[in-house]
Amino acid sequence: MRAMPSSLKTSGSDALNGQARSITNGHASNAGNGWDAAKWVPPVPPRFLVALFRRDPSKDTRTDRRVFEGYQICWPDGEPASISLERFCQLGCRLLGLGKRMQGKEEQLVEMGVYPLPEGLEAPLTPTPPGVRCRRFYLMRENGLARVYFFNGSPTEVCFDIEHDDPRVLEWIGASDLPLGEQRWFDFTARTLEAPSEQRNGQTSG
């Protein structure tokens, strides 16, 4: 296995939209009980990936119900990433901090986290600090694809190609060893960065 780059790491070392469960800055079952979110430890170490989303209007599409914005997904140094995703709906852009939130910029650096949930849907909600957006999904293997589903079982358009997508991306999302037909639950977090040095642990990407 290749060494994990600094833009893809665990803690300590389209698409995605508002139909998914919203995670707030607290723990639903512990709010008001003196529970300190800063001391919370996830049951499984989360995995983080930093990517550069570069606006690509040529990939814009529209359906009867949705408008999609096109993006080229790159590594933080600007090198295009080998990944199937090319467009995101308006709510997906909101989750990632893209679209109108880019305020006229042509590209945006985003740190994305995957918090595995062994307990599945009933797992406690992942607490997040201000400025971090979070939604709950599950991943399921369908032949050569791994598709992201909303927590209510509705499929998203977000699919990862097991054979052709970058192995680092597949490892991050949890698709590289996902058996056919199996579900893998996770909380997805996203926060925008101004520079690679802002990512967790202060490590730079390269």
C-alpha positions as CSV (number, residue, x, y, z in Angstrom):
1,M,0.0,0.0,0.0
2,R,1.3,3.4,-0.9
3,A,2.1,5.9,1.8
4,M,-0.8,8.1,2.8
5,P,-0.3,11.7,1.6
6,S,-0.7,14.6,3.9
7,S,-3.9,15.6,2.1
8,L,-5.4,12.2,3.1
9,K,-5.0,11.2,6.8
10,T,-6.7,9.9,9.9
11,S,-7.2,11.9,13.0
12,G,-3.9,12.2,14.8
13,S,-1.6,11.2,12.1
14,D,-23.1,15.7,-5.4
15,A,-24.5,15.2,-4.9
16,L,-24.2,15.5,-1.1
17,N,-27.2,17.5,-0.1
18,G,-29.7,18.6,2.5
19,Q,-31.9,15.5,2.3
20,A,-29.3,13.8,4.6
21,R,-29.4,14.1,8.3
22,S,-28.2,17.4,9.6
23,I,-25.6,17.3,12.3
24,T,-25.5,20.3,14.6
25,N,-22.7,21.6,16.9
26,G,-23.7,19.4,19.8
27,H,-24.7,16.0,20.8
28,A,-28.5,15.5,20.6
29,S,-28.7,13.1,23.6
30,N,-26.3,15.1,25.8
31,A,-27.3,18.7,25.1
32,G,-27.7,20.7,28.3
33,N,-26.1,18.0,30.5
34,G,-22.7,19.6,30.7
35,W,-21.2,17.3,28.0
36,D,-18.1,18.8,26.5
37,A,-17.9,18.3,22.7
38,A,-14.1,19.2,22.8
39,K,-13.5,16.0,24.8
40,W,-15.6,13.7,22.6
41,V,-13.6,10.8,21.0
42,P,-15.1,9.2,17.9
43,P,-15.5,5.4,18.1
44,V,-13.4,4.9,14.9
45,P,-10.7,7.4,13.9
46,P,-12.0,9.7,11.1
47,R,-10.3,10.1,7.7
48,F,-9.7,13.4,6.1
49,L,-9.0,14.5,2.5
50,V,-8.2,17.9,1.2
51,A,-9.2,18.7,-2.4
52,L,-9.2,21.7,-4.6
53,F,-12.6,22.3,-6.4
54,R,-12.1,24.2,-9.6
55,R,-15.2,25.6,-11.3
56,D,-15.9,24.1,-14.7
57,P,-19.0,25.6,-16.4
58,S,-18.7,23.1,-19.3
59,K,-19.9,20.4,-16.9
60,D,-23.0,22.4,-15.8
61,T,-26.3,20.5,-16.3
62,R,-30.0,21.0,-15.6
63,T,-32.9,18.6,-15.1
64,D,-36.6,19.2,-14.5
65,R,-36.0,19.5,-10.8
66,R,-32.3,20.3,-10.2
67,V,-29.5,22.5,-11.4
68,F,-26.0,21.1,-11.2
69,E,-22.7,23.0,-11.1
70,G,-19.6,21.5,-12.7
71,Y,-16.2,21.2,-11.0
72,Q,-12.9,19.7,-11.7
73,I,-11.6,18.0,-8.5
74,C,-7.8,18.4,-7.9
75,W,-5.3,17.7,-5.3
76,P,-4.2,20.8,-3.3
77,D,-1.2,21.4,-5.6
78,G,-3.6,21.7,-8.6
79,E,-2.9,18.2,-10.0
80,P,-6.3,16.8,-11.3
81,A,-7.5,13.9,-9.2
82,S,-8.7,10.7,-10.8
83,I,-12.3,10.7,-9.6
84,S,-15.7,10.2,-11.3
85,L,-17.4,13.2,-9.7
86,E,-17.9,16.1,-12.0
87,R,-21.0,18.0,-10.8
88,F,-22.9,18.9,-7.6
89,C,-26.5,20.1,-7.0
90,Q,-27.1,23.4,-5.2
91,L,-27.5,21.7,-1.8
92,G,-24.4,19.7,-2.4
93,C,-22.5,22.9,-3.1
94,R,-23.9,24.3,0.1
95,L,-22.5,21.4,2.1
96,L,-19.1,21.6,0.5
97,G,-19.0,25.4,0.7
98,L,-19.0,25.9,-3.1
99,G,-21.3,27.8,-5.5
100,K,-22.4,31.2,-4.1
101,R,-20.2,30.7,-1.1
102,M,-17.1,31.0,-3.2
103,Q,-18.0,34.7,-3.7
104,G,-16.7,34.9,-7.2
105,K,-13.6,32.7,-6.8
106,E,-12.9,30.1,-9.5
107,E,-11.6,27.5,-7.1
108,Q,-12.0,26.5,-3.4
109,L,-9.9,24.3,-1.1
110,V,-12.1,22.0,1.0
111,E,-11.2,19.7,3.8
112,M,-13.6,16.7,3.9
113,G,-13.9,14.2,6.7
114,V,-15.4,10.7,6.9
115,Y,-16.4,9.6,10.4
116,P,-17.1,5.8,10.3
117,L,-20.2,4.7,12.2
118,P,-20.1,1.0,13.3
119,E,-23.5,1.4,15.0
120,G,-25.1,2.7,11.7
121,L,-28.0,5.1,11.7
122,E,-28.6,4.9,15.4
123,A,-25.1,6.1,16.3
124,P,-24.9,9.4,18.3
125,L,-24.6,12.4,16.1
126,T,-21.0,13.6,15.5
127,P,-20.4,16.9,17.2
128,T,-18.6,19.5,15.0
129,P,-17.2,23.0,15.8
130,P,-18.5,26.2,14.2
131,G,-17.8,26.5,10.5
132,V,-17.9,22.7,9.9
133,R,-20.9,21.3,8.0
134,C,-21.9,17.7,8.5
135,R,-24.4,15.2,7.1
136,R,-25.1,11.5,7.6
137,F,-24.9,9.0,4.7
138,Y,-24.1,5.4,4.0
139,L,-22.0,3.9,1.2
140,M,-23.1,0.7,-0.6
141,R,-21.2,-1.4,-3.2
142,E,-23.1,-2.0,-6.4
143,N,-21.0,-4.1,-8.8
144,G,-18.1,-1.9,-9.9
145,L,-19.5,1.2,-8.1
146,A,-19.8,2.4,-4.6
147,R,-22.8,4.7,-4.2
148,V,-23.6,7.2,-1.5
149,Y,-27.1,7.1,0.0
150,F,-29.1,9.5,2.2
151,F,-29.8,8.2,5.7
152,N,-33.5,7.5,4.6
153,G,-32.4,5.1,1.9
154,S,-32.7,7.4,-1.1
155,P,-29.7,7.2,-3.5
156,T,-27.6,10.2,-4.4
157,E,-25.8,10.7,-7.7
158,V,-22.4,10.4,-5.9
159,C,-20.7,7.2,-7.1
160,F,-17.1,6.1,-6.9
161,D,-15.7,3.8,-9.6
162,I,-13.9,1.0,-7.9
163,E,-11.7,0.2,-10.9
164,H,-10.8,3.7,-12.1
165,D,-11.0,6.2,-9.2
166,D,-7.8,7.1,-7.4
167,P,-7.1,4.4,-4.7
168,R,-6.4,7.2,-2.2
169,V,-9.9,8.5,-2.7
170,L,-11.5,5.0,-2.4
171,E,-9.6,4.4,0.8
172,W,-10.7,7.7,2.2
173,I,-14.4,7.2,1.5
174,G,-14.3,3.5,2.6
175,A,-14.9,1.9,-0.8
176,S,-11.7,0.1,-1.4
177,D,-12.6,-3.0,0.7
178,L,-16.4,-2.7,0.8
179,P,-18.1,-6.0,0.0
180,L,-20.8,-6.2,-2.6
181,G,-24.2,-5.1,-1.2
182,E,-22.9,-4.1,2.2
183,Q,-23.7,-0.8,3.8
184,R,-21.1,1.4,5.5
185,W,-22.5,4.3,7.5
186,F,-20.6,7.5,8.1
187,D,-20.9,11.2,9.0
188,F,-19.5,13.5,6.3
189,T,-18.0,16.8,7.3
190,A,-16.7,19.7,5.2
191,R,-15.0,23.0,5.9
192,T,-13.5,25.5,3.5
193,L,-9.8,26.4,3.7
194,E,-7.9,29.4,2.5
195,A,-4.6,27.6,2.3
196,P,-3.4,23.9,2.7
197,S,-1.6,24.9,5.9
198,E,-5.0,25.2,7.6
199,Q,-5.8,21.5,7.4
200,R,-5.7,19.4,10.5
201,N,-2.5,19.1,12.5
202,G,-1.0,22.0,10.5
203,Q,0.5,19.7,7.9
204,T,0.9,21.0,4.4
205,S,-0.4,19.1,1.3
206,G,1.9,17.9,-1.3
